[in-house]
């Protein structure tokens, strides 16, 4: 998989899942829009990634890593509330973030080998 495609999927997933969480929550919080905003930023960076802009690639990697780490707190909160749907949503965002990171790192390694 190409890095820009992994980024595109991750961005859309972040936007869709965070909106789903906000609109289906019993007491929605504005913080549910943080992944939406991050997804929009990643989505905006996708065309530059497609053109293999290395600076943007590195920014996307850092942002993705920050998102994975930042999602730990919502996951632990969802576990504490025994909110199965919230756990699934956060785990999906985290899991695809890890997949995207693997794709990004693999592409960096492939470029380095060339």
C-alpha positions as CSV (number, residue, x, y, z in Angstrom):
1,X,0.0,0.0,0.0
2,X,1.2,3.5,-0.8
3,X,1.7,5.9,2.1
4,X,-0.7,8.5,0.7
5,X,-3.4,5.9,0.4
6,X,-2.9,4.8,4.0
7,X,-3.1,8.4,5.0
8,X,-6.3,9.0,3.0
9,X,-8.0,6.0,4.6
10,X,-6.8,7.0,8.1
11,X,-8.0,10.6,7.6
12,X,-11.4,9.5,6.4
13,X,-11.7,7.0,9.2
14,X,-10.8,9.6,11.9
15,X,-13.4,12.0,10.5
16,X,-16.2,9.4,10.2
17,X,-15.6,7.6,13.5
18,X,-15.3,10.8,15.6
19,X,-18.5,12.2,14.0
20,X,-20.2,8.9,14.7
21,X,-19.1,9.1,18.3
22,X,-20.2,12.7,18.7
23,X,-23.7,12.3,17.2
24,X,-24.5,9.0,18.9
25,X,-23.3,10.0,22.3
26,X,-25.7,10.5,25.2
27,X,-23.7,13.6,26.4
28,X,-21.5,14.7,23.4
29,X,-18.4,16.7,24.1
30,X,-16.6,19.1,21.8
31,X,-13.4,17.1,22.4
32,X,-14.9,14.4,20.1
33,X,-14.1,16.7,17.2
34,X,-10.4,16.5,17.9
35,X,-10.0,13.4,15.6
36,X,-12.2,15.2,13.0
37,X,-9.9,18.1,13.0
38,X,-6.8,15.9,12.9
39,X,-8.4,13.9,10.1
40,X,-9.1,17.0,8.1
41,X,-5.4,18.1,8.5
42,X,-4.2,14.7,7.3
43,X,-6.7,14.7,4.5
44,X,-5.3,18.1,3.4
45,X,-1.8,16.7,3.4
46,X,-2.7,13.7,1.2
47,X,-2.0,15.4,-2.2
48,X,1.5,16.5,-1.1
49,X,2.1,12.9,0.1
50,X,1.0,11.6,-3.3
51,X,3.7,13.9,-4.9
52,X,6.2,12.3,-2.4
53,X,6.9,15.5,-0.5
54,X,9.2,14.2,2.2
55,X,8.6,17.1,4.6
56,X,4.9,16.5,4.6
57,X,5.5,12.7,4.9
58,X,7.5,13.4,8.1
59,X,4.8,15.7,9.5
60,X,2.1,13.1,8.8
61,X,4.2,10.5,10.7
62,X,4.6,12.7,13.7
63,X,0.9,13.7,13.7
64,X,-0.2,10.0,13.4
65,X,2.1,9.0,16.3
66,X,0.7,11.8,18.4
67,X,-2.8,10.7,17.6
68,X,-2.1,7.1,18.6
69,X,-0.7,8.2,21.9
70,X,-3.5,10.8,22.5
71,X,-6.1,8.1,21.9
72,X,-4.9,6.1,25.0
73,X,-6.7,8.4,27.4
74,X,-10.1,8.1,25.6
75,X,-9.6,4.4,25.5
76,X,-9.0,4.1,29.2
77,X,-12.0,6.3,29.9
78,X,-14.2,4.2,27.7
79,X,-13.0,1.1,29.4
80,X,-13.7,2.7,32.8
81,X,-17.2,3.5,31.7
82,X,-17.7,0.0,30.2
83,X,-18.8,1.7,27.0
84,X,-18.3,-1.0,24.4
85,X,-19.1,1.2,21.4
86,X,-16.7,3.9,22.5
87,X,-14.0,1.3,23.0
88,X,-14.6,-0.1,19.5
89,X,-14.4,3.4,18.0
90,X,-11.2,4.3,19.7
91,X,-9.6,1.0,19.1
92,X,-10.4,1.3,15.4
93,X,-8.8,4.7,15.2
94,X,-5.7,3.4,17.1
95,X,-5.5,0.2,15.0
96,X,-5.6,2.0,11.7
97,X,-3.1,4.6,13.0
98,X,-0.7,1.7,13.8
99,X,-1.3,0.2,10.3
100,X,-0.6,3.6,8.7
101,X,2.6,4.0,10.8
102,X,3.8,0.6,9.5
103,X,3.1,1.7,5.9
104,X,4.9,5.0,6.5
105,X,7.9,3.4,8.1
106,X,8.1,0.7,5.4
107,X,8.1,3.4,2.7
108,X,10.9,5.3,4.5
109,X,12.9,2.1,4.7
110,X,12.3,1.4,1.0
111,X,13.4,4.9,0.0
112,X,16.5,4.5,2.1
113,X,17.4,1.2,0.4
114,X,17.3,2.9,-3.0
